[in-house]
């Protein structure tokens, strides 16, 4: 049974040994066998042809074409074909090798500008024949007289045919006089010299046939194989080459193979026929009102001429298409293997199926086969790439494997170099896209906008049609992943600059000019800070009447401000900004996005001082964070109408003092710590974890999280309270992390995919499903999506804004399920931030068995304890006691002050 497996030796390619002799290393094995069979048929015609016999001359222009895109392996294919004919013992190549002489592969693009192409092609043939004649003249043998007489006769016939051919060559352009008839006048019109020249012009084709026949007898072959490689590169020469073959290379004894791109051949043919319609003529034809219809008629005419010429010169049955590896694997059922060695001495070869190798390479940049839909999008695109790109991709991976450290960085640098040419073609900022930048998402956004991809490719998945743009998207996707491992603040930067911009512009876009105005006014391409960018964007999220039209913004009649710099004041003011509309009206807005903007700036600020080692509450870092929080908690005014002179009256917004609110906030154990210092301690420990554990996420997953979060808050009821709006927005964000994490793991079992309904209940059910997933996990390793979820789920800042009971339930559920009693070190550090007495994490065994609950029991307790169900008469006293005991036992911090203050503020009737 024939072995259909294809095995490619990567080490050979790296060394430059690109000509594969072994059949099993040829990618297009089926096509090369097909060419071999075509050549057998053509050889029979060549053997039967005797030019000039009974005055018979055949005119045959059946070119064998090898069509494929750039980098698909056309040159390797024809070079391998030549080597197989010359040296292989396998059929049909061994038979072909006896009677078919293969000329060296010729690239007609290497000809000089003034060089005549016909002469160049004939010279390639003549060199072979002349060398054989010279060898015969100097050859000595025992049977000298007999051999001499036979071969002398062959030489004489060849010399005679050559001289006859030479006589006809002056009719070619560039040979002899500039014009064939330049010296003619009436007195010499009928002279023998010029009459002979005219006759020779018609004899060139026949003389060439006789010349080939004489030369082939000299070298004792039946036919010549003439391979012209990449004839489509110089499009001005392409049609000229086709015409040379059509007019002169018409003998059955010369077989022509041409390689190139079929579309470029068609373009060259159309270009030739269009030149017959002079511009002056076309202008006159198009001068009437029906010019578009007239132009289409000429276009159809040229297309018909192209089709007929193509069918005549390159018959369909002689067209060989080199399909890509995707077709080979998917439709031809041909497994493809890559052979490589990691050892520098070339020992210990490894052979892997190409899909498996792609899987390993993609794992370096966070693309997992578990999410097979996304994995297959990347892999199928790469398999459909020109083979040259794929080889370079694997060489980049090969070099990464041989790097002891920073394998991801080495691999990404290699991939960027492969696709650099495409980046240069589609972006004027290639040096920034190829390099590292703290505002890399800004350059990614600019690339999307300039190429009209913002509404189709904000996730940076290779889902668009244009192949070159797909390559860029993959390269930028890899680069972002590599940079985010060291700069986790880019997650928030991406959410604001790209994801939020995409969502808002999707709803307010009118035309391209408006999009550019939005980006320019929002300063999205600058490094002015996420909070300022978000404020500028929020101005454009209002309609002309000053009404909020986009989710994530909550308008109130008054602002809530504080007199003293305590933590509650800073956190509440952090949410707020003011917008002045076109008519001078000032709106007070609470924005959930400002939390993300602040977190992004906070982590970036911490990165600026990470070169030195700080303890959890060291002064330099605290001062840096204090300044940043103070700066971002200022309620800034953003103006919609930049022309202030048109505004006749400005209506200042009213405010409420935080200190005037009547609060009874429980501050249990807070007398032990300074709340602000404790908060900073937790924030610093939290932000340092992203670098400690190397959180790295692909941009498509980041965008999917934000998209789900955005559309969830868009479905919030209109009559929701401010404190619940902020709290539920954060729950929607966490829920998006959980759901998209399940999809990334290709596991949506027991996940609620709803965006409508009570987000608190949806979140908690999905959270419990997330926890219980660990019970069935076979591996103890933590996936990247879980690291991101844990990092953001236990963020101390986010817990400050949510319903305090929900905050406590998150920890209780994690600590109290039987299957999840063991806590990994990553989670331990997160959870400790939210507990007064972290030592209880290791002391849960003292609880009696009846205090443990199932998933459904916890959901029931959760729904009844949190203020979601108005009827509290259903509560079980026993369960209430148990739950109160759990809350007391774990000594969870009460983070409900901001939530309660916003609730009281809302009760003052400040909502619009």
C-alpha positions in Angstrom: 0.0 0.0 0.0 1.4 3.4 -1.0 2.6 5.5 1.9 0.8 8.9 1.5 2.5 10.5 4.4 4.6 13.6 3.7 7.7 14.2 5.8 9.6 17.5 5.6 13.1 17.7 7.0 13.3 21.1 8.7 17.0 20.9 9.2 17.5 20.5 5.4 15.5 23.7 4.8 17.5 25.6 7.4 20.7 24.5 5.8 19.4 25.5 2.4 18.9 22.0 0.9 15.6 22.9 -0.6 15.7 20.3 -3.5 14.0 17.2 -2.2 14.9 14.0 -4.0 13.0 11.5 -1.9 9.4 11.2 -3.0 8.1 11.2 0.6 9.6 14.6 1.2 7.7 16.2 -1.8 4.6 18.1 -0.7 2.9 18.0 -4.1 3.6 14.3 -4.8 0.3 13.8 -6.6 0.9 16.8 -8.9 4.5 15.7 -9.8 3.3 12.3 -10.8 0.6 13.9 -12.9 3.3 16.0 -14.7 5.3 12.8 -15.2 2.4 11.1 -16.9 1.7 14.2 -19.1 5.4 14.1 -20.1 5.1 10.5 -21.1 2.3 11.3 -23.4 4.2 14.2 -24.9 7.3 12.0 -25.4 5.3 9.7 -27.7 4.4 12.7 -29.9 8.0 13.8 -29.9 9.2 10.3 -31.0 6.8 10.2 -33.9 7.7 13.7 -35.2 10.1 14.1 -38.0 10.1 17.7 -39.1 10.4 18.3 -42.9 9.4 14.8 -43.8 7.2 15.2 -46.8 7.1 18.9 -46.1 5.3 18.3 -42.8 5.6 20.7 -39.9 3.4 20.6 -36.8 2.4 23.7 -34.8 1.9 22.8 -31.2 1.7 25.2 -28.3 0.6 23.1 -25.4 2.4 24.7 -22.4 2.3 22.8 -19.1 1.7 25.4 -16.5 2.4 25.1 -12.8 0.2 27.6 -11.0 0.4 28.6 -7.4 0.6 31.7 -5.2 4.0 33.2 -4.2 5.9 30.9 -1.8 3.9 27.8 -2.5 6.9 25.8 -3.7 6.8 26.2 -7.5 10.5 26.5 -7.9 11.2 23.6 -5.6 8.5 21.6 -7.5 10.1 22.0 -11.0 13.6 21.6 -9.7 12.6 18.4 -8.0 10.9 17.3 -11.2 14.2 17.8 -13.1 16.2 15.9 -10.5 13.7 13.0 -10.6 13.9 12.7 -14.4 17.7 12.8 -14.3 18.4 10.4 -11.4 15.3 8.6 -10.2 14.7 4.8 -10.7 11.0 5.2 -10.1 8.4 5.3 -12.8 7.5 7.3 -14.8 10.7 9.3 -14.2 13.2 6.5 -15.1 11.6 6.1 -18.5 11.5 9.8 -19.1 15.2 10.1 -18.1 16.3 7.9 -21.0 15.0 10.1 -23.8 14.1 13.5 -22.3 16.9 16.1 -21.9 16.2 18.6 -19.1 17.6 22.0 -19.6 18.7 24.0 -16.6 15.8 26.0 -15.1 15.7 29.4 -16.6 14.4 32.6 -14.9 13.6 35.0 -17.7 13.4 37.8 -15.2 17.3 37.8 -15.1 17.5 39.1 -18.7 18.9 42.5 -19.3 16.7 45.3 -20.6 18.2 45.4 -24.1 18.5 41.6 -24.4 16.3 39.9 -26.9 14.3 37.2 -25.0 14.0 34.9 -28.1 17.8 34.9 -28.5 18.2 34.3 -24.8 15.9 31.3 -24.9 17.5 29.8 -28.0 21.0 30.4 -26.6 20.0 28.3 -23.6 19.3 25.4 -26.0 22.2 26.1 -28.3 24.7 25.8 -25.4 23.8 22.2 -24.9 23.9 21.2 -28.5 27.2 23.1 -29.2 28.8 21.4 -26.2 27.8 18.0 -27.5 29.2 18.8 -31.0 32.5 20.0 -29.5 32.8 16.8 -27.5 32.3 14.7 -30.6 34.9 16.6 -32.6 37.5 15.9 -29.9 36.5 12.4 -29.0 38.7 9.4 -29.8 37.8 5.8 -29.7 38.9 2.4 -31.0 36.1 2.4 -33.5 37.2 5.8 -34.7 36.3 5.7 -38.4 32.8 4.3 -38.0 31.9 6.5 -35.1 33.5 9.5 -36.7 31.5 9.1 -39.9 28.2 8.6 -38.1 28.7 11.5 -35.8 30.3 13.7 -38.4 27.2 13.4 -40.4 25.2 14.5 -37.3 27.5 17.4 -36.8 27.2 18.5 -40.4 23.4 18.3 -40.2 23.4 20.3 -37.0 25.7 22.9 -38.4 23.6 23.2 -41.5 20.4 23.6 -39.4 22.1 26.2 -37.2 23.2 28.3 -40.2 19.7 28.2 -41.6 18.3 29.3 -38.2 20.9 32.1 -38.0 19.7 33.5 -41.4 16.2 33.9 -40.0 17.1 35.6 -36.7 17.5 39.1 -38.0 13.8 39.4 -38.3 13.6 39.5 -34.5 13.4 42.8 -32.7 16.8 44.0 -31.7 18.7 41.9 -34.2 20.2 43.6 -37.3 18.7 46.8 -38.5 16.2 48.7 -36.3 13.5 48.1 -38.9 13.2 45.2 -41.3 12.4 47.5 -44.2 14.3 50.6 -43.1 16.7 50.6 -46.1 14.1 49.8 -48.7 13.2 52.2 -51.6 11.7 51.8 -55.0 15.1 51.0 -56.7 15.9 48.1 -54.5 12.5 46.9 -53.6 12.9 43.7 -55.5 16.5 43.0 -54.8 17.4 39.5 -54.0 18.9 40.4 -50.6 15.8 41.8 -49.1 13.5 39.3 -50.8 15.5 36.6 -49.2 15.2 38.3 -45.8 11.4 38.5 -46.2 11.2 34.8 -47.0 13.4 34.0 -44.0 11.0 35.7 -41.7 8.4 33.2 -42.6 10.9 30.3 -42.3 12.0 31.0 -38.7 9.5 28.6 -37.1 10.4 25.8 -39.5 14.1 26.4 -39.2 13.8 26.1 -35.5 12.0 22.8 -35.8 14.8 21.4 -38.0 17.4 22.9 -35.6 15.9 21.1 -32.6 15.6 17.8 -34.5 19.3 18.0 -35.5 20.4 19.0 -32.1 18.4 16.2 -30.3 20.0 13.6 -32.6 23.4 15.0 -31.6 22.7 14.5 -27.9 20.8 11.2 -28.6 17.5 12.4 -27.0 14.0 12.5 -28.2 12.8 15.8 -26.7 13.9 18.8 -24.6 12.3 19.9 -21.4 12.4 23.7 -21.1 11.3 25.1 -17.7 10.7 28.8 -17.4 10.3 29.8 -13.7 8.3 32.8 -12.4 7.5 34.2 -15.8 4.8 36.4 -14.2 7.1 38.5 -12.0 8.0 41.1 -14.7 4.6 41.6 -16.1 5.9 43.5 -19.1 7.9 40.4 -20.2 5.1 37.8 -19.5 3.1 38.3 -22.7 6.3 38.5 -24.8 7.4 35.1 -23.4 4.0 33.6 -24.3 4.2 35.0 -27.8 7.7 33.6 -28.3 6.3 30.2 -27.4 3.2 30.6 -29.5 5.2 31.7 -32.6 8.4 29.7 -32.4 8.5 27.0 -29.7 5.9 25.0 -31.5 7.7 21.7 -32.1 6.5 18.6 -30.4 10.1 18.0 -29.6 10.3 20.8 -27.1 8.1 20.7 -24.0 7.7 23.9 -22.1 6.8 24.2 -18.5 6.0 27.6 -17.1 5.4 28.5 -13.4 3.7 31.5 -11.9 0.4 32.9 -10.6 -2.6 32.4 -12.9 -4.1 35.7 -12.0 -0.9 37.5 -13.0 -0.8 35.7 -16.3 -4.3 36.9 -16.9 -3.4 40.4 -16.0 -0.5 40.4 -18.4 -2.7 39.2 -21.2 -5.4 41.8 -20.5 -2.8 44.5 -20.3 -1.6 43.6 -23.8 -5.1 43.7 -25.4 -6.0 46.9 -23.6 -3.1 48.7 -25.3 -4.9 48.4 -28.7 -7.5 50.8 -27.4 -5.7 54.1 -27.4 -6.6 56.7 -24.8 -7.8 59.2 -27.4 -10.1 56.6 -28.9 -11.5 55.5 -25.6 -12.1 59.2 -24.5 -14.2 59.7 -27.6 -16.1 56.5 -27.0 -16.8 57.4 -23.4 -17.8 61.0 -24.1 -21.5 60.2 -24.0 -24.0 59.7 -21.2 -23.8 55.9 -21.6 -20.1 55.8 -21.1 -20.2 53.3 -18.2 -22.2 50.9 -20.3 -19.8 51.4 -23.2 -16.7 50.8 -21.0 -18.2 47.6 -19.7 -18.6 46.4 -23.3 -14.9 47.0 -24.0 -14.1 45.3 -20.7 -16.1 42.2 -21.7 -14.3 42.2 -25.1 -10.9 42.3 -23.5 -12.0 39.6 -21.0 -13.1 37.3 -23.9 -9.8 37.9 -25.7 -8.0 36.9 -22.5 -10.1 33.8 -22.0 -9.5 32.6 -25.6 -5.8 33.3 -25.5 -5.5 31.5 -22.2 -7.4 28.5 -23.3 -5.4 28.2 -26.5 -1.9 28.6 -24.9 -2.5 26.9 -21.6 -5.0 24.1 -22.0 -7.0 23.2 -18.9 -5.8 19.6 -18.8 -2.2 20.8 -18.7 -2.7 23.2 -15.8 -1.2 22.0 -12.6 -2.3 23.7 -9.4 -0.2 23.3 -6.3 -2.6 23.3 -3.5 -1.7 24.3 0.0 -1.2 22.1 3.1 -4.7 22.8 4.3 -6.1 21.2 1.2 -3.6 18.3 1.4 -4.6 17.5 5.0 -8.3 18.4 4.9 -9.4 17.1 1.5 -6.6 14.9 0.2 -6.3 13.1 3.5 -2.5 13.3 3.3 -0.8 13.5 6.8 2.1 16.0 6.9 5.0 15.5 9.3 7.9 17.8 10.2 11.3 16.3 11.1 13.6 18.5 13.2 16.3 18.2 15.9 16.9 20.4 18.9 20.3 19.0 19.6 23.0 21.3 18.0 24.9 18.2 16.8 21.9 17.1 14.8 21.2 14.1 17.0 17.9 13.0 18.4 15.6 13.8 15.5 12.0 14.4 16.3 9.1 13.7 13.8 5.8 15.3 14.6 2.5 15.7 12.7 2.3 19.3 11.5 -1.0 20.0 13.4 0.7 18.9 16.6 3.7 21.1 15.9 1.4 24.1 15.4 -0.3 23.2 18.7 3.0 23.3 20.5 4.0 26.6 18.8 0.7 28.2 19.6 0.9 27.2 23.2 4.0 29.5 23.5 1.6 32.4 22.8 -1.4 31.3 24.8 -3.5 29.7 22.1 -4.8 26.5 23.4 -6.3 23.6 21.4 -9.0 23.3 24.2 -10.8 26.2 22.5 -10.7 24.4 19.2 -12.8 26.9 17.3 -10.2 29.7 17.8 -7.3 27.3 17.6 -8.5 26.1 14.2 -8.9 29.6 12.9 -5.2 30.3 13.5 -4.0 26.8 12.4 -6.1 26.7 9.2 -4.9 30.1 8.2 -1.3 29.1 8.7 -1.8 25.8 6.8 -3.3 27.8 3.9 -0.3 30.1 3.9 2.5 29.7 1.2 4.8 27.0 2.3 7.6 29.4 2.5 5.9 31.3 5.3 5.1 28.1 7.1 8.7 26.9 6.9 9.9 30.2 8.3 7.2 30.0 11.1 8.6 26.6 12.1 12.2 27.9 11.9 11.2 30.6 14.3 9.7 28.0 16.6 12.8 25.8 16.1 15.1 28.7 17.3 12.8 29.3 20.3 13.1 25.7 21.3 16.9 26.1 21.2 16.7 29.1 23.5 16.9 28.3 27.2 15.2 31.5 28.4 12.5 33.8 26.9 11.3 31.2 24.4 8.1 33.2 23.8 10.0 36.4 23.1 12.3 34.6 20.7 9.4 33.0 18.9 7.4 36.2 18.6 10.4 38.2 17.3 10.7 35.5 14.6 7.1 35.6 13.6 7.1 39.4 13.4 10.1 39.3 11.0 8.2 36.8 8.8 5.2 39.1 8.5 7.1 42.4 8.6 6.6 42.9 4.9 2.8 42.9 5.3 3.0 45.3 8.3 5.1 47.7 6.2 2.5 47.5 3.4 -0.5 48.2 5.5 0.8 50.5 8.2 2.9 53.7 8.3 3.8 52.9 12.0 5.6 49.6 11.4 8.5 50.4 13.7 6.1 50.7 16.6 4.1 47.6 15.7 7.3 45.6 15.3 8.6 46.9 18.7 7.6 47.2 22.3 5.5 50.1 23.6 3.7 50.8 26.9 0.8 52.1 24.7 0.9 49.2 22.2 -2.9 49.0 22.1 -2.9 52.5 20.7 -0.8 51.4 17.8 -3.0 48.3 17.4 -6.1 50.6 17.3 -4.5 52.9 14.7 -3.8 49.9 12.5 -7.4 48.8 12.8 -8.8 52.2 12.0 -6.5 52.9 9.1 -7.5 49.6 7.5 -11.2 49.8 8.3 -11.0 46.8 10.6 -12.3 48.2 13.9 -15.8 46.8 13.5 -14.6 43.4 12.2 -11.3 42.7 13.9 -11.3 44.3 17.3 -10.7 40.8 18.8 -7.6 40.3 16.6 -8.7 37.0 15.3 -7.9 35.9 11.7 -11.5 36.0 10.6 -11.4 38.5 7.7 -11.0 37.8 4.0 -7.7 39.6 3.2 -4.9 37.2 3.6 -2.2 39.8 4.2 -4.2 41.5 6.9 -4.7 38.2 8.6 -1.0 37.7 8.7 -0.6 41.1 10.4 -3.4 40.4 12.9 -1.6 37.1 13.9 1.7 38.9 14.3 0.2 41.7 16.4 -1.8 39.2 18.4 1.4 37.3 19.3 3.3 40.5 20.1 0.6 41.8 22.4 0.6 38.5 24.3 4.3 38.6 24.7 4.3 42.2 26.0 1.4 41.7 28.4 3.3 39.1 30.4 5.4 42.0 31.6 2.9 44.7 31.4 -0.5 43.5 32.8 -1.8 47.1 32.7 -2.2 46.6 29.0 -5.3 44.5 29.7 -7.1 47.6 30.9 -5.6 49.7 28.2 -7.0 47.3 25.6 -10.4 47.4 27.2 -10.6 51.2 27.1 -8.8 52.0 23.8 -10.0 49.2 21.6 -12.9 47.2 23.1 -14.9 50.2 24.5 -14.1 52.3 21.4 -15.4 49.5 19.2 -18.6 49.1 21.2 -19.4 52.8 21.4 -18.5 53.6 17.8 -20.7 50.6 16.7 -23.7 52.4 18.2 -22.9 56.1 17.3 -21.0 55.8 14.0 -22.5 57.7 11.0 -19.5 57.9 8.7 -15.8 57.6 8.6 -15.3 61.3 9.3 -17.2 61.0 12.6 -15.1 58.0 13.5 -11.9 60.0 13.0 -13.3 62.9 14.9 -14.2 60.6 17.8 -10.6 59.2 17.9 -9.0 62.5 17.5 -11.0 64.3 20.2 -10.7 61.3 22.6 -6.8 61.4 22.2 -6.9 57.6 21.7 -3.6 57.6 20.0 -1.8 59.5 22.8 -0.2 58.5 26.1 -2.1 61.1 28.1 -3.6 58.6 30.6 -6.5 56.2 30.4 -8.7 58.4 32.7 -8.4 61.4 30.4 -9.0 59.4 27.3 -12.1 57.9 28.9 -13.4 61.3 29.9 -12.9 62.6 26.3 -14.7 59.5 25.0 -17.6 59.9 27.5 -18.3 63.4 26.1 -19.1 61.8 22.8 -21.3 59.2 24.4 -24.0 61.8 24.8 -26.5 62.8 22.1 -27.0 66.5 21.2 -29.7 66.8 23.8 -27.3 65.9 26.5 -28.8 62.4 27.2 -26.7 59.4 28.0 -27.1 57.0 25.2 -24.5 54.3 26.0 -24.3 51.7 28.8 -21.8 52.0 31.6 -22.6 55.6 32.4 -25.1 56.6 35.1 -26.4 60.2 35.2 -27.3 61.9 38.5 -28.7 65.3 39.3 -26.0 66.0 41.8 -22.4 65.0 42.5 -21.2 63.4 45.7 -18.1 64.9 47.1 -16.1 64.8 50.4 -14.3 67.4 52.4 -11.6 65.2 54.0 -9.2 62.9 52.1 -10.5 59.6 53.4 -10.7 56.4 51.4 -14.5 56.5 50.9 -14.3 60.0 49.4 -11.6 59.1 47.0 -13.3 55.9 45.9 -16.7 57.6 45.3 -15.2 60.6 43.5 -13.1 58.2 41.4 -16.3 57.1 39.7 -17.5 60.6 38.7 -16.9 63.0 35.9 -18.8 65.9 34.5 -19.7 66.7 30.9 -20.7 70.1 29.5 -23.1 69.7 26.6 -23.5 71.9 23.5 -26.0 74.1 25.3 -23.9 74.7 28.3 -25.7 72.2 30.6 -23.4 70.3 32.9 -24.1 66.6 33.6 -22.8 64.5 36.5 -21.9 61.0 35.4 -20.9 57.9 37.4 -18.8 55.7 35.1 -17.9 52.1 35.9 -15.2 52.3 33.2 -13.2 54.7 35.4 -12.5 51.9 37.7 -10.8 50.0 34.9 -9.0 53.1 33.7 -7.6 53.7 37.3 -6.5 50.1 37.7 -4.6 50.3 34.4 -2.8 53.5 35.5 -2.2 52.1 39.0 -0.5 48.9 37.7 1.5 50.9 35.2 2.7 53.2 38.0 3.8 50.2 40.0 5.7 48.9 37.0 7.7 52.1 36.9 9.2 51.4 40.3 9.4 47.6 40.1 13.1 47.6 39.5 13.6 48.2 43.2 12.3 45.9 45.9 9.6 47.4 48.1 7.9 46.0 51.1 4.1 46.0 51.1 3.8 49.5 52.6 7.1 51.1 51.7 6.8 54.9 51.5 7.9 55.5 47.8 5.2 53.2 46.4 2.5 54.5 48.8 3.3 58.1 47.8 3.1 57.2 44.1 -0.3 55.5 44.6 -1.6 58.2 46.8 -0.8 60.8 44.2 -2.4 58.8 41.5 -5.6 58.1 43.5 -5.9 61.8 44.4 -5.3 62.8 40.8 -7.9 60.4 39.5 -10.5 61.2 42.2 -10.8 64.8 41.1 -14.1 65.3 39.4 -13.1 66.8 36.0 -15.2 68.6 33.6 -15.1 67.5 29.9 -16.5 69.9 27.3 -18.5 68.6 24.3 -18.5 71.8 22.3 -14.9 73.0 21.9 -16.1 76.4 20.7 -16.8 77.9 24.1 -17.9 81.3 22.7 -21.1 79.7 21.4 -22.1 78.8 25.0 -24.1 81.7 26.4 -24.8 80.2 29.9 -23.2 77.4 31.9 -25.3 75.6 34.5 -23.2 74.4 37.3 -24.1 71.1 38.9 -25.2 70.8 42.5 -23.3 68.6 44.9 -23.9 66.7 48.2 -21.3 66.5 50.9 -20.3 63.0 51.8 -20.0 64.0 55.5 -23.6 65.1 55.5 -25.0 61.7 54.8 -26.5 60.0 57.8 -24.5 56.7 57.9 -24.3 53.8 60.4 -21.5 51.9 58.7 -20.1 48.9 60.6 -16.4 49.4 60.9 -15.5 46.2 62.7 -11.9 45.9 63.6 -11.0 48.9 61.5 -9.6 50.7 64.6 -6.6 48.4 64.4 -5.6 49.6 61.0 -5.6 52.8 59.0 -8.2 52.0 56.3 -6.2 53.9 53.7 -2.9 52.3 54.6 -4.5 48.8 54.7 -6.2 49.4 51.3 -2.9 50.4 49.8 -1.2 47.3 51.3 -3.8 45.1 49.7 -3.6 46.9 46.4 0.1 46.7 46.2 0.1 42.9 47.0 -2.7 42.4 44.5 -1.0 44.3 41.6 2.3 42.6 42.2 0.7 39.2 41.7 0.2 39.8 38.0 3.9 40.0 37.5 4.7 37.2 39.9 2.5 34.7 38.2 3.0 36.1 34.7 -0.6 36.7 33.6 -0.6 36.7 29.8 -3.8 36.7 27.8 -4.5 36.8 24.1 -6.3 40.0 22.9 -9.2 38.1 21.4 -10.1 36.7 24.9 -9.7 40.2 26.5 -12.1 41.6 23.9 -14.6 38.8 24.3 -14.7 39.4 28.0 -15.4 43.1 27.5 -18.0 42.5 24.8 -20.0 40.1 27.1 -19.7 42.6 30.0 -20.8 45.5 27.8 -23.9 43.8 26.5 -24.8 42.6 29.9 -24.9 46.0 31.5 -26.8 47.2 28.4 -29.7 45.0 29.6 -29.8 46.4 33.1 -33.3 47.7 34.1 -33.9 51.4 33.7 -35.1 51.9 37.3 -32.0 50.4 39.0 -30.4 52.2 42.0 -26.9 53.8 41.6 -25.3 51.5 44.2 -26.7 48.4 42.6 -25.8 49.7 39.1 -22.2 49.9 40.1 -22.3 46.6 42.1 -24.1 44.7 39.3 -21.7 46.1 36.7 -18.8 44.6 38.5 -20.7 41.3 38.9 -21.4 41.4 35.2 -17.7 41.9 34.6 -16.7 38.9 36.8 -19.5 36.9 35.2 -18.0 37.7 31.8 -14.6 36.5 33.0 -16.1 33.2 34.2 -18.2 32.5 31.1 -15.5 33.4 28.6 -13.1 31.3 30.7 -15.3 28.3 30.3 -15.5 28.9 26.5 -11.7 29.3 26.4 -11.5 25.9 28.1 -14.1 24.5 25.6 -16.4 23.6 28.5 -19.7 25.4 29.0 -21.3 22.7 31.2 -23.7 24.2 33.9 -22.9 27.7 32.7 -25.7 30.3 32.4 -25.2 32.2 29.2 -28.0 34.7 29.9 -27.5 38.5 29.7 -31.0 39.2 30.9 -32.3 38.6 34.3 -30.8 39.0 37.8 -27.1 39.4 37.2 -26.4 38.7 40.9 -28.0 35.3 40.7 -26.5 34.5 37.3 -23.0 35.4 38.5 -23.2 33.3 41.7 -24.5 30.2 39.9 -21.7 30.6 37.3 -19.2 31.2 40.0 -20.1 28.0 41.8 -19.9 26.1 38.4 -16.4 27.6 38.0 -15.4 26.4 41.5 -16.8 22.9 40.9 -15.0 22.5 37.6 -11.8 21.9 39.6 -13.4 18.7 41.0 -13.3 17.2 37.5 -10.0 18.7 36.4 -7.3 16.0 35.8 -4.4 18.5 35.9 -3.4 20.6 38.9 -2.0 23.3 36.6 -3.8 26.6 36.6 -4.9 27.9 33.2 -4.2 31.5 32.1 -7.9 32.3 32.1 -8.2 31.1 35.7 -5.3 33.2 36.8 -6.9 36.3 35.2 -10.2 35.5 36.8 -8.7 34.9 40.3 -6.6 38.0 40.0 -9.6 40.2 39.1 -12.1 38.4 41.2 -10.2 39.1 44.4 -9.2 42.7 43.5 -9.6 44.7 46.7 -10.8 47.8 44.7 -13.6 46.0 43.0 -14.8 44.5 46.3 -15.1 48.1 47.7 -18.0 48.8 45.3 -20.1 45.6 45.4 -22.8 44.5 47.7 -20.9 43.5 50.9 -22.8 40.3 51.4 -22.0 39.2 47.8 -18.4 40.0 48.5 -18.5 37.7 51.5 -20.4 35.0 49.7 -17.6 34.8 47.1 -15.1 33.8 49.8 -17.4 31.6 51.7 -18.4 29.6 48.7 -14.7 29.1 47.8 -13.7 28.1 51.3 -16.7 26.0 52.3 -17.4 23.5 49.5 -16.3 20.0 50.4 -14.6 19.3 47.1 -12.6 22.5 47.3 -11.2 22.5 50.8 -7.6 22.6 49.5 -6.6 26.1 48.4 -3.7 26.6 46.0 -1.0 29.1 46.8 -2.2 31.5 44.1 -5.7 31.7 45.6 -4.4 31.9 49.1 -2.7 35.2 48.6 -5.8 36.6 46.9 -8.2 35.5 49.6 -6.0 36.6 52.5 -6.5 40.2 51.3 -10.2 40.0 52.1 -10.0 38.4 55.5 -9.2 39.7 59.0 -7.8 36.4 60.2 -6.1 34.6 57.4 -4.9 31.8 59.7 -8.4 30.3 59.4 -7.6 29.3 55.9 -5.7 26.3 57.2 -8.1 25.6 60.1 -11.4 24.7 58.4 -11.5 21.2 59.8 -13.0 22.3 63.1 -16.4 22.9 61.3 -18.9 20.1 61.8 -20.1 18.2 58.7 -23.6 19.6 59.0 -22.3 23.0 58.3 -21.2 22.0 54.8 -23.6 22.7 51.9 -24.1 21.6 48.4 -24.1 23.9 45.4 -27.9 24.2 45.5 -27.9 24.9 49.3 -25.4 27.7 48.8 -27.5 29.2 46.0 -30.5 29.1 48.2 -28.8 30.7 51.1 -27.3 33.3 48.7 -30.6 34.3 47.3 -32.3 34.6 50.7 -29.5 36.3 52.6 -28.7 39.0 49.9 -31.4 41.7 49.4 -32.7 40.2 46.2 -35.9 38.5 47.4 -38.3 40.8 49.2 -40.1 38.0 51.0 -37.8 37.0 53.9 -40.5 34.9 55.6 -39.2 32.0 53.6 -35.9 32.0 55.4 -35.1 29.0 57.6 -34.0 30.0 61.1 -31.5 27.1 61.2 -29.9 28.1 57.9 -29.9 31.8 59.0 -28.0 30.8 62.1 -25.5 28.7 60.2 -24.9 31.4 57.7 -24.5 34.0 60.3 -22.0 31.7 62.0 -20.1 31.3 58.8 -19.9 35.1 58.3 -18.7 35.5 61.8 -16.4 32.5 61.7 -14.4 33.5 58.6 -14.1 37.1 59.9 -14.4 38.5 56.4 -13.7 42.2 56.0 -16.8 44.4 55.5 -16.2 46.3 52.3 -19.7 47.7 52.2 -19.2 51.4 53.1 -19.0 52.8 49.6 -22.0 50.6 48.5 -24.1 51.9 51.5 -23.0 55.5 50.9 -24.1 55.3 47.3 -27.4 53.8 48.4 -28.1 56.7 50.8 -27.0 59.2 48.1 -29.4 57.5 45.7 -32.2 57.7 48.3 -31.9 61.5 48.3 -33.5 61.6 45.0 -30.4 62.5 42.9 -31.2 60.1 40.1 -32.4 61.7 36.9 
